[in-house]
Amino acid sequence: MKTEPSVTPMIDRPKSGFNDYAERINGRAAMLGFVALVLFELVTGQAIVTWLGLR
């Protein structure tokens, strides 16, 4: 005789580690960083590597 559960448990996905939420946050942070870099270069007229003294 096989017994089946009457209620399916709701399992919350963790907000840390390798999961879809972390990938979404990393992607958004990368997009914001790229836009900030482009705006910086437009405002100052020089590349970030020049501003940092690497070139």
PDB file of N, CA, C and O in Angstrom:
ATOM      1  N   MET A   1       0.833  -1.175   0.000  1.00  0.00           N
ATOM      2  CA  MET A   1       0.000   0.000   0.000  1.00  0.00           C
ATOM      3  C   MET A   1       0.883   1.246   0.000  1.00  0.00           C
ATOM      4  O   MET A   1       1.785   1.375   0.828  1.00  0.00           O
ATOM      5  N   LYS A   2       0.620   2.151  -0.924  1.00  0.00           N
ATOM      6  CA  LYS A   2       1.421   3.355  -1.079  1.00  0.00           C
ATOM      7  C   LYS A   2       0.658   4.556  -0.527  1.00  0.00           C
ATOM      8  O   LYS A   2      -0.513   4.761  -0.847  1.00  0.00           O
ATOM      9  N   THR A   3       1.335   5.344   0.304  1.00  0.00           N
ATOM     10  CA  THR A   3       0.706   6.511   0.904  1.00  0.00           C
ATOM     11  C   THR A   3       1.242   7.775   0.236  1.00  0.00           C
ATOM     12  O   THR A   3       2.455   7.960   0.143  1.00  0.00           O
ATOM     13  N   GLU A   4       0.361   8.628  -0.219  1.00  0.00           N
ATOM     14  CA  GLU A   4       0.740   9.888  -0.861  1.00  0.00           C
ATOM     15  C   GLU A   4       0.469  11.044   0.103  1.00  0.00           C
ATOM     16  O   GLU A   4      -0.514  11.003   0.843  1.00  0.00           O
ATOM     17  N   PRO A   5       1.309  12.060   0.108  1.00  0.00           N
ATOM     18  CA  PRO A   5       1.059  13.211   0.985  1.00  0.00           C
ATOM     19  C   PRO A   5      -0.168  13.983   0.503  1.00  0.00           C
ATOM     20  O   PRO A   5      -0.456  14.027  -0.693  1.00  0.00           O
ATOM     21  N   SER A   6      -0.867  14.575   1.426  1.00  0.00           N
ATOM     22  CA  SER A   6      -2.071  15.327   1.074  1.00  0.00           C
ATOM     23  C   SER A   6      -1.758  16.780   0.730  1.00  0.00           C
ATOM     24  O   SER A   6      -2.547  17.439   0.053  1.00  0.00           O
ATOM     25  N   VAL A   7      -0.615  17.282   1.189  1.00  0.00           N
ATOM     26  CA  VAL A   7      -0.217  18.668   0.942  1.00  0.00           C
ATOM     27  C   VAL A   7       1.212  18.678   0.421  1.00  0.00           C
ATOM     28  O   VAL A   7       2.082  18.001   0.970  1.00  0.00           O
ATOM     29  N   THR A   8       1.456  19.451  -0.646  1.00  0.00           N
ATOM     30  CA  THR A   8       2.807  19.616  -1.162  1.00  0.00           C
ATOM     31  C   THR A   8       3.501  20.718  -0.370  1.00  0.00           C
ATOM     32  O   THR A   8       2.969  21.825  -0.287  1.00  0.00           O
ATOM     33  N   PRO A   9       4.654  20.460   0.210  1.00  0.00           N
ATOM     34  CA  PRO A   9       5.340  21.496   0.995  1.00  0.00           C
ATOM     35  C   PRO A   9       5.854  22.625   0.111  1.00  0.00           C
ATOM     36  O   PRO A   9       6.308  22.393  -1.010  1.00  0.00           O
ATOM     37  N   MET A  10       5.777  23.846   0.625  1.00  0.00           N
ATOM     38  CA  MET A  10       6.303  25.008  -0.077  1.00  0.00           C
ATOM     39  C   MET A  10       7.737  25.225   0.397  1.00  0.00           C
ATOM     40  O   MET A  10       7.966  25.507   1.573  1.00  0.00           O
ATOM     41  N   ILE A  11       8.683  25.098  -0.494  1.00  0.00           N
ATOM     42  CA  ILE A  11      10.089  25.240  -0.154  1.00  0.00           C
ATOM     43  C   ILE A  11      10.587  26.563  -0.727  1.00  0.00           C
ATOM     44  O   ILE A  11      10.544  26.784  -1.937  1.00  0.00           O
ATOM     45  N   ASP A  12      11.060  27.439   0.158  1.00  0.00           N
ATOM     46  CA  ASP A  12      11.623  28.711  -0.283  1.00  0.00           C
ATOM     47  C   ASP A  12      13.020  28.483  -0.826  1.00  0.00           C
ATOM     48  O   ASP A  12      13.835  27.789  -0.218  1.00  0.00           O
ATOM     49  N   ARG A  13      13.285  29.078  -1.978  1.00  0.00           N
ATOM     50  CA  ARG A  13      14.623  28.963  -2.554  1.00  0.00           C
ATOM     51  C   ARG A  13      15.572  29.906  -1.827  1.00  0.00           C
ATOM     52  O   ARG A  13      15.181  31.022  -1.482  1.00  0.00           O
ATOM     53  N   PRO A  14      16.805  29.486  -1.587  1.00  0.00           N
ATOM     54  CA  PRO A  14      17.756  30.355  -0.893  1.00  0.00           C
ATOM     55  C   PRO A  14      18.139  31.557  -1.748  1.00  0.00           C
ATOM     56  O   PRO A  14      18.166  31.469  -2.975  1.00  0.00           O
ATOM     57  N   LYS A  15      18.436  32.682  -1.095  1.00  0.00           N
ATOM     58  CA  LYS A  15      18.828  33.897  -1.798  1.00  0.00           C
ATOM     59  C   LYS A  15      20.344  34.009  -1.936  1.00  0.00           C
ATOM     60  O   LYS A  15      20.842  35.051  -2.362  1.00  0.00           O
ATOM     61  N   SER A  16      21.079  32.975  -1.591  1.00  0.00           N
ATOM     62  CA  SER A  16      22.530  33.002  -1.726  1.00  0.00           C
ATOM     63  C   SER A  16      22.990  31.728  -2.428  1.00  0.00           C
ATOM     64  O   SER A  16      22.231  30.767  -2.557  1.00  0.00           O
ATOM     65  N   GLY A  17      24.235  31.734  -2.875  1.00  0.00           N
ATOM     66  CA  GLY A  17      24.772  30.571  -3.571  1.00  0.00           C
ATOM     67  C   GLY A  17      24.501  30.640  -5.059  1.00  0.00           C
ATOM     68  O   GLY A  17      24.092  31.683  -5.570  1.00  0.00           O
ATOM     69  N   PHE A  18      24.723  29.555  -5.751  1.00  0.00           N
ATOM     70  CA  PHE A  18      24.524  29.500  -7.193  1.00  0.00           C
ATOM     71  C   PHE A  18      23.062  29.185  -7.498  1.00  0.00           C
ATOM     72  O   PHE A  18      22.653  28.025  -7.504  1.00  0.00           O
ATOM     73  N   ASN A  19      22.291  30.227  -7.749  1.00  0.00           N
ATOM     74  CA  ASN A  19      20.889  30.043  -8.115  1.00  0.00           C
ATOM     75  C   ASN A  19      20.482  31.152  -9.085  1.00  0.00           C
ATOM     76  O   ASN A  19      21.285  32.032  -9.396  1.00  0.00           O
ATOM     77  N   ASP A  20      19.256  31.110  -9.556  1.00  0.00           N
ATOM     78  CA  ASP A  20      18.792  32.087 -10.535  1.00  0.00           C
ATOM     79  C   ASP A  20      18.783  33.505  -9.977  1.00  0.00           C
ATOM     80  O   ASP A  20      19.079  34.460 -10.696  1.00  0.00           O
ATOM     81  N   TYR A  21      18.447  33.644  -8.702  1.00  0.00           N
ATOM     82  CA  TYR A  21      18.401  34.972  -8.087  1.00  0.00           C
ATOM     83  C   TYR A  21      19.797  35.613  -8.080  1.00  0.00           C
ATOM     84  O   TYR A  21      19.938  36.792  -8.404  1.00  0.00           O
ATOM     85  N   ALA A  22      20.812  34.849  -7.718  1.00  0.00           N
ATOM     86  CA  ALA A  22      22.173  35.380  -7.684  1.00  0.00           C
ATOM     87  C   ALA A  22      22.633  35.770  -9.082  1.00  0.00           C
ATOM     88  O   ALA A  22      23.286  36.799  -9.255  1.00  0.00           O
ATOM     89  N   GLU A  23      22.301  34.960 -10.075  1.00  0.00           N
ATOM     90  CA  GLU A  23      22.685  35.285 -11.453  1.00  0.00           C
ATOM     91  C   GLU A  23      22.004  36.563 -11.922  1.00  0.00           C
ATOM     92  O   GLU A  23      22.611  37.365 -12.631  1.00  0.00           O
ATOM     93  N   ARG A  24      20.752  36.757 -11.533  1.00  0.00           N
ATOM     94  CA  ARG A  24      20.030  37.967 -11.921  1.00  0.00           C
ATOM     95  C   ARG A  24      20.663  39.203 -11.281  1.00  0.00           C
ATOM     96  O   ARG A  24      20.822  40.228 -11.944  1.00  0.00           O
ATOM     97  N   ILE A  25      21.021  39.117 -10.019  1.00  0.00           N
ATOM     98  CA  ILE A  25      21.651  40.245  -9.322  1.00  0.00           C
ATOM     99  C   ILE A  25      23.020  40.558  -9.932  1.00  0.00           C
ATOM    100  O   ILE A  25      23.351  41.726 -10.136  1.00  0.00           O
ATOM    101  N   ASN A  26      23.819  39.524 -10.226  1.00  0.00           N
ATOM    102  CA  ASN A  26      25.130  39.734 -10.835  1.00  0.00           C
ATOM    103  C   ASN A  26      25.002  40.386 -12.205  1.00  0.00           C
ATOM    104  O   ASN A  26      25.791  41.267 -12.548  1.00  0.00           O
ATOM    105  N   GLY A  27      24.026  39.967 -12.984  1.00  0.00           N
ATOM    106  CA  GLY A  27      23.815  40.553 -14.299  1.00  0.00           C
ATOM    107  C   GLY A  27      23.425  42.016 -14.209  1.00  0.00           C
ATOM    108  O   GLY A  27      23.909  42.841 -14.983  1.00  0.00           O
ATOM    109  N   ARG A  28      22.556  42.339 -13.269  1.00  0.00           N
ATOM    110  CA  ARG A  28      22.145  43.739 -13.095  1.00  0.00           C
ATOM    111  C   ARG A  28      23.302  44.605 -12.615  1.00  0.00           C
ATOM    112  O   ARG A  28      23.446  45.746 -13.055  1.00  0.00           O
ATOM    113  N   ALA A  29      24.118  44.079 -11.727  1.00  0.00           N
ATOM    114  CA  ALA A  29      25.287  44.835 -11.252  1.00  0.00           C
ATOM    115  C   ALA A  29      26.269  45.071 -12.393  1.00  0.00           C
ATOM    116  O   ALA A  29      26.862  46.146 -12.484  1.00  0.00           O
ATOM    117  N   ALA A  30      26.447  44.085 -13.260  1.00  0.00           N
ATOM    118  CA  ALA A  30      27.347  44.246 -14.401  1.00  0.00           C
ATOM    119  C   ALA A  30      26.812  45.301 -15.364  1.00  0.00           C
ATOM    120  O   ALA A  30      27.584  46.100 -15.893  1.00  0.00           O
ATOM    121  N   MET A  31      25.508  45.313 -15.597  1.00  0.00           N
ATOM    122  CA  MET A  31      24.918  46.321 -16.483  1.00  0.00           C
ATOM    123  C   MET A  31      25.088  47.721 -15.907  1.00  0.00           C
ATOM    124  O   MET A  31      25.420  48.657 -16.634  1.00  0.00           O
ATOM    125  N   LEU A  32      24.861  47.866 -14.608  1.00  0.00           N
ATOM    126  CA  LEU A  32      25.036  49.175 -13.980  1.00  0.00           C
ATOM    127  C   LEU A  32      26.494  49.629 -14.049  1.00  0.00           C
ATOM    128  O   LEU A  32      26.768  50.803 -14.300  1.00  0.00           O
ATOM    129  N   GLY A  33      27.423  48.707 -13.828  1.00  0.00           N
ATOM    130  CA  GLY A  33      28.840  49.047 -13.915  1.00  0.00           C
ATOM    131  C   GLY A  33      29.248  49.472 -15.312  1.00  0.00           C
ATOM    132  O   GLY A  33      30.034  50.405 -15.472  1.00  0.00           O
ATOM    133  N   PHE A  34      28.722  48.800 -16.325  1.00  0.00           N
ATOM    134  CA  PHE A  34      29.047  49.149 -17.700  1.00  0.00           C
ATOM    135  C   PHE A  34      28.511  50.532 -18.058  1.00  0.00           C
ATOM    136  O   PHE A  34      29.211  51.327 -18.685  1.00  0.00           O
ATOM    137  N   VAL A  35      27.279  50.817 -17.662  1.00  0.00           N
ATOM    138  CA  VAL A  35      26.689  52.131 -17.936  1.00  0.00           C
ATOM    139  C   VAL A  35      27.466  53.213 -17.199  1.00  0.00           C
ATOM    140  O   VAL A  35      27.711  54.282 -17.759  1.00  0.00           O
ATOM    141  N   ALA A  36      27.857  52.956 -15.952  1.00  0.00           N
ATOM    142  CA  ALA A  36      28.645  53.928 -15.193  1.00  0.00           C
ATOM    143  C   ALA A  36      29.991  54.183 -15.866  1.00  0.00           C
ATOM    144  O   ALA A  36      30.459  55.322 -15.895  1.00  0.00           O
ATOM    145  N   LEU A  37      30.611  53.152 -16.400  1.00  0.00           N
ATOM    146  CA  LEU A  37      31.887  53.309 -17.093  1.00  0.00           C
ATOM    147  C   LEU A  37      31.735  54.158 -18.345  1.00  0.00           C
ATOM    148  O   LEU A  37      32.558  55.037 -18.600  1.00  0.00           O
ATOM    149  N   VAL A  38      30.693  53.906 -19.129  1.00  0.00           N
ATOM    150  CA  VAL A  38      30.453  54.689 -20.344  1.00  0.00           C
ATOM    151  C   VAL A  38      30.178  56.149 -19.983  1.00  0.00           C
ATOM    152  O   VAL A  38      30.713  57.052 -20.626  1.00  0.00           O
ATOM    153  N   LEU A  39      29.359  56.391 -18.972  1.00  0.00           N
ATOM    154  CA  LEU A  39      29.079  57.767 -18.546  1.00  0.00           C
ATOM    155  C   LEU A  39      30.341  58.464 -18.051  1.00  0.00           C
ATOM    156  O   LEU A  39      30.551  59.645 -18.330  1.00  0.00           O
ATOM    157  N   PHE A  40      31.176  57.741 -17.319  1.00  0.00           N
ATOM    158  CA  PHE A  40      32.434  58.308 -16.836  1.00  0.00           C
ATOM    159  C   PHE A  40      33.314  58.750 -18.004  1.00  0.00           C
ATOM    160  O   PHE A  40      33.895  59.835 -17.975  1.00  0.00           O
ATOM    161  N   GLU A  41      33.406  57.905 -19.026  1.00  0.00           N
ATOM    162  CA  GLU A  41      34.235  58.250 -20.176  1.00  0.00           C
ATOM    163  C   GLU A  41      33.653  59.414 -20.960  1.00  0.00           C
ATOM    164  O   GLU A  41      34.402  60.226 -21.502  1.00  0.00           O
ATOM    165  N   LEU A  42      32.330  59.510 -21.030  1.00  0.00           N
ATOM    166  CA  LEU A  42      31.714  60.637 -21.721  1.00  0.00           C
ATOM    167  C   LEU A  42      31.937  61.952 -20.970  1.00  0.00           C
ATOM    168  O   LEU A  42      32.199  62.984 -21.588  1.00  0.00           O
ATOM    169  N   VAL A  43      31.835  61.915 -19.660  1.00  0.00           N
ATOM    170  CA  VAL A  43      31.975  63.127 -18.852  1.00  0.00           C
ATOM    171  C   VAL A  43      33.420  63.605 -18.802  1.00  0.00           C
ATOM    172  O   VAL A  43      33.675  64.799 -18.956  1.00  0.00           O
ATOM    173  N   THR A  44      34.365  62.705 -18.591  1.00  0.00           N
ATOM    174  CA  THR A  44      35.765  63.101 -18.419  1.00  0.00           C
ATOM    175  C   THR A  44      36.523  63.193 -19.731  1.00  0.00           C
ATOM    176  O   THR A  44      37.526  63.902 -19.810  1.00  0.00           O
ATOM    177  N   GLY A  45      36.071  62.495 -20.760  1.00  0.00           N
ATOM    178  CA  GLY A  45      36.772  62.512 -22.040  1.00  0.00           C
ATOM    179  C   GLY A  45      38.004  61.629 -22.068  1.00  0.00           C
ATOM    180  O   GLY A  45      38.789  61.702 -23.015  1.00  0.00           O
ATOM    181  N   GLN A  46      38.190  60.811 -21.072  1.00  0.00           N
ATOM    182  CA  GLN A  46      39.335  59.897 -21.071  1.00  0.00           C
ATOM    183  C   GLN A  46      38.891  58.516 -20.589  1.00  0.00           C
ATOM    184  O   GLN A  46      37.888  58.371 -19.891  1.00  0.00           O
ATOM    185  N   ALA A  47      39.658  57.528 -20.977  1.00  0.00           N
ATOM    186  CA  ALA A  47      39.321  56.146 -20.615  1.00  0.00           C
ATOM    187  C   ALA A  47      39.629  55.915 -19.135  1.00  0.00           C
ATOM    188  O   ALA A  47      40.429  56.633 -18.535  1.00  0.00           O
ATOM    189  N   ILE A  48      38.998  54.929 -18.575  1.00  0.00           N
ATOM    190  CA  ILE A  48      39.178  54.617 -17.156  1.00  0.00           C
ATOM    191  C   ILE A  48      40.615  54.186 -16.867  1.00  0.00           C
ATOM    192  O   ILE A  48      41.139  54.479 -15.792  1.00  0.00           O
ATOM    193  N   VAL A  49      41.258  53.496 -17.808  1.00  0.00           N
ATOM    194  CA  VAL A  49      42.644  53.062 -17.578  1.00  0.00           C
ATOM    195  C   VAL A  49      43.584  54.262 -17.545  1.00  0.00           C
ATOM    196  O   VAL A  49      44.576  54.248 -16.815  1.00  0.00           O
ATOM    197  N   THR A  50      43.287  55.297 -18.322  1.00  0.00           N
ATOM    198  CA  THR A  50      44.084  56.515 -18.300  1.00  0.00           C
ATOM    199  C   THR A  50      43.872  57.250 -16.982  1.00  0.00           C
ATOM    200  O   THR A  50      44.825  57.738 -16.375  1.00  0.00           O
ATOM    201  N   TRP A  51      42.632  57.327 -16.546  1.00  0.00           N
ATOM    202  CA  TRP A  51      42.305  58.013 -15.299  1.00  0.00           C
ATOM    203  C   TRP A  51      42.952  57.311 -14.117  1.00  0.00           C
ATOM    204  O   TRP A  51      43.340  57.962 -13.147  1.00  0.00           O
ATOM    205  N   LEU A  52      43.073  55.987 -14.185  1.00  0.00           N
ATOM    206  CA  LEU A  52      43.713  55.235 -13.102  1.00  0.00           C
ATOM    207  C   LEU A  52      45.235  55.258 -13.177  1.00  0.00           C
ATOM    208  O   LEU A  52      45.912  54.789 -12.262  1.00  0.00           O
ATOM    209  N   GLY A  53      45.770  55.800 -14.260  1.00  0.00           N
ATOM    210  CA  GLY A  53      47.215  55.888 -14.429  1.00  0.00           C
ATOM    211  C   GLY A  53      47.850  54.605 -14.924  1.00  0.00           C
ATOM    212  O   GLY A  53      49.047  54.396 -14.729  1.00  0.00           O
ATOM    213  N   LEU A  54      47.079  53.749 -15.555  1.00  0.00           N
ATOM    214  CA  LEU A  54      47.612  52.482 -16.054  1.00  0.00           C
ATOM    215  C   LEU A  54      48.078  52.575 -17.493  1.00  0.00           C
ATOM    216  O   LEU A  54      48.680  51.631 -18.003  1.00  0.00           O
ATOM    217  N   ARG A  55      47.820  53.675 -18.152  1.00  0.00           N
ATOM    218  CA  ARG A  55      48.244  53.827 -19.542  1.00  0.00           C
ATOM    219  C   ARG A  55      48.835  55.184 -19.777  1.00  0.00           C
ATOM    220  O   ARG A  55      49.248  55.492 -20.895  1.00  0.00           O
TER     221      ARG A  55
END
